[in-house]
Amino acid sequence: MLNKRAKAHSLLFMFMFLLILKFSLSQGDELELLLSFKSSVNDPSRFLSNWNFSTPLCLWHGISCNDFSRVKVIELTEKNISGIISPSIFHLSDIEIINLSTNQFSGKIPNDLVSPVLLRHLNLSNNYLTGGVPNCSISLEILDLGNNLFSGKIPPQIGVCSNLKELHLGANNLVGRIPSSISNISSLEILTLACNKLIGQIPHALSKMKSLKWIFFGHNNLSGEIPRELFNLVSLNHLDLVDNNLSGQIPSSLGNLTNLQYLFLYENKLTGLLPRSIFGLKKLVELDLSYNHLSGEIPELIIELKSLEILHLSSNNFIGKIPNALAFLPRLQLVRLSLNSLTGEIPSVICNISSIEVLNLADNNLSGTITPCLGNFSISLSILDLQRNSFHGTILETFREDCGLRNINFNGNKLEGSLPRSLANCRNLEMMDIGDNKMNGTFPYWLDTLPELQVLVLRSNKLHGVLRSSKIIHPFPKLRILDLANNDFTGPLPKGIIKSMKAMMNLSEQQSSLQYMHGRYYYYHVNLTVKGFYSEFPEISKTLTSMDLSNNNFYGEIPSLIGKLSSLRGLDLSHNSLSGQIPTSLGNLTSLEWLDLSSNKLTGQIPNELTDMTFLAFLNVSHNRLTGPIPQGKQFSTLENGSYEGNLALCGFPLSKACNNDGRKQPSPSFLKEADDSESKISFGWKIVLMGYGCGLIFGAVVGYLTFRNGEPKWFVALYRVKYH
């Protein structure tokens, strides 16, 4: 009995020993595999510093283990790690999750990811990985290879990944067609192929993927019509086919997608009317059909979309009036109907939309007056863009104290009268463009109290008077784009305003030129005269600074303190009556790219200090009264004759007139001869005049003596009496 018991204990001991030995060996193998991975990467932040023999494996940074102390999860997202991904990590037998996203890994990954039979989640997105899309393990549920440099075609074997729920291959360099075999992944819920170079039609076979909730195929070169069968995917929540070459009409079967919340079909070649079935999508939150060729009227049926928050129908061929039904969509936050052919007035009921943030009706044929309530109907309204329509009348005093507007653009209408002072209530205003209207009155100096105003455009109106500021200490604290061109302003250039423009003096150098002014779904844009051409800026960089006071009646000298505006990129003072010399302080504007002082009355020489403006690409000082040599070197060597024409006393390159050694213009021999001839003629002429004057004087004296000696002449006495009595 004791022998049997001892034997049992021995067997149990041996089993435990073998189990421990197996565990020790397997954990040792895992340690070696992970250290092999570590040796192939660069880790500047030393996140992997405790990956060593002295630290228990399950305590290593980014490592999680299962109940048997086997590596289950590798989580190294956003750790600034670079290098090659060693295939060793794909040989961890119990690994379930590998997340190496948002690092700087490069090179190829193993083509065969079948080895880890338990791997469910693989995320290698946001790196610099290359090569083809690898085959995947049948166990995978999430495969994210997005935002890398993968190339080639999507392999047909992708259909073997039958357990996938999410497949992300977007933002790579994939080419070819979408393989129909992808429809074999019946469990797939999210499919992202956007931002590649895929071509061909959308496979009809996708209609078999009944679990699909999200489709992202945007920003490719897909063509043909949208398959009607696609709209049988009744679980679909998000459909994004933007920026392709899709054509034809929007299928009426779209109405089958009763769970659809987001529909993005913009930037295609879709035609026809809006299908009535689209207004049956009761759950629709965002609808963007902009930049197509859709036509007809926007029907009042839009009132059915009670959940709608975002409506983008810009750049189509819609006609008719703005539907009153928009006023009865309680959640509507953004309306963009610009670049169509809409007519009529803005319906006053639109002011019932208390939740609206952006209202963009630009570039239509709308008319009438601007509805007074637009200034006070919604404290949420931040963008109001009515530019390039045919609105007339005045802008009324309706901007209330809690005005939330950040951008007002009424450019290119027929508005008149003075700007309402209630605009000063819009304390968040960043941009105001009232250019190209018929506004009159004086400069709205009270706008200088607005703490956030960065862009002010009042060009091409009938504004007049002297520019002055209010008596606050720091007027226009953030103004960096000022355009008052083509008005009737007069007086000297406004020193009080210029010396206070802090944003033009010390714009933060840390501000990236790739940052732009924008609102929600809306980028600020403006038209400015740049380098002699009226140009559109579809986006306004946060580093763009310019001042345009051209085509007015300003007079006097250019104030030297304008040289303190060191952040200026553009300065245009042309077509005024400015006099005096060009201040040497302009040479301090080292960021200046264009300078136009043409058609004034400037005198003296062009300062050599202007050669310090090393970014200067455009200079125009033509039609002034400038003299002496043109500065040489640096940017001035790139300028042409047209920059200086109309200044007869200028000399030096690029003009054909040479200068003396002392810098004065060297006259030509013919010019000297003409001058000598002219001087001789003048001298001779004066001799004749003097001779005649002398003879006449003597003759007059003799006649006068003889006349008065014989008594006063009657004609003299009569003339004297008439004149003095």
WOTA-V903048 format. One line per field, one symbol per residue. ss: DSSP state (@ for helix, = for strand, . for the rest). phi: phi as a letter, one per 40 degrees, with the letter a starting at -180 (. if undefined). A space follows every 50 residues. Layout:
ss: ???
phi: ???
This chain:
ss: .@@@@@@@@@@@@@@@@@@@@@@@@@@@@@@@@@@@@@@.===....... ......@@@...===.....=====.....====..@@@@@.....===. ...=====...=........===....===....=......===...... ===..@@@@@.....===....====...@@@@@.....===....==== ...@@@@@.....===....=====..@@@@@.....===....=====. .@@@@@.....===....====...@@@@@.....===....=====..@ @@@@.....===....====...@@@@@.....===....====...@@@ @@.....===....=====..@@@@.......===....====....... ......===....====...@@@@@.....===....==..=..@@@@@. ....===......===..............===....====...@@@@.. .@@@@..........=.==..==..=====..=====...=....===.. ..=====..@@@@@.....===....=====..@@@@@.....===.... ====...@@@@@.....===....=====....@@@@@..@@@.....== =.......=.....=...@@@@@@@@@@@@@@@@@@@@@@@@@@@@@@@@ @@@@@@@@@....@@@@@@@@@@@.
phi: .cccccccccccccccccccccccccccccdcccccccccbbbccfcccc caccbddcbcdgbbbccbgbcbbbbbcfbfcbhccccdccbccbcbbbbb cfbbcbgcbdcbbcdccbcbbbbbcfbbcbgccccbccccbbbbbcfbbc bgcccdcdccccccbbbbbcfbbcbgccccccccccccbbbbbcfbbcbg ccdcccccccccbbbbbcfbbcbgccdcccccccccbbbbbcfbbcbgcc cccdccccccbbbbbcfbbcbgcccdccccccccbbbbbcfbbcbgcccc ccccccccbbbbbcfbbcbgccccddcbbcbcbbbbbcfbbcbgcccccc ccccccbbbbbcfbbcagccddcccacacccbbbbbcfbbcbgbcccbcc ccdbcbabbbdgbbcbgccccccccccccbabbbcfbbcbgbcccccccc cbcbbbbbcfbbcagccabccccbcfcbcbbbbbcgbbcbgccccccccb cccccaddcccccccbcabcfaccaabbcbfgbcbcbcbbccbcbabbbc fbbcbgccccccccccccbabbbcfbbcbgccccccccccccbabbbcfb bcbgccccccccccccbabbbcfbbcbgccdbgfcccccbddcbcgbcbc agdcccccbcccgcccccdcccccccdccccccccccccccccccccccc cccccccccchccccccccccccbb
